[in-house]
Amino acid sequence: MAVITYPRRRQAAAAGGLRLRTGWLLGFLMVSAVVLGLASLTLTTLVTTRGYEVQRLRAEQNRWTEQVMRVDTEISSLQSLERVEREARSRLKLTEARDRLFVSPTDLPPPARQPTPAVKGPGPDPVQLLLDQLVWIRLQVADLAAGLP
């Protein structure tokens, strides 16, 4: 059997090429590991930061919810009929009517006709009149919803 021998130059070139490829592969794997580690660290930092921000916003939401509940309680206490009557008596010096006068509309003479004043300018804006009526209806509905007469 014949053994093929390569000159030393060929053997060194063949072995060096393999070492060179292995070195590049090892370097690429190390750089990839560092890049992936940094990416993982960056993502972990971002997630942690967002978590703290969410926690802060939830705490702020809870504070606002408590504030709304306090204001609702204050509104309820200010709207109570006992408080309104107490304020009317103490601050406004109002009292209950003692004498009641009932007027029958059939006993009254017909109202005198009022002369209509001359219009000096254009009349009221019809859009504004409509908006005023809508606001009035909304207030009436709100009163009915609140149980007011």
Secondary structure as UniProt FT lines:
FT   HELIX           8..79
FT   HELIX           81..90
FT   HELIX           105..107
FT   HELIX           126..145
FT   TURN            146..147
//
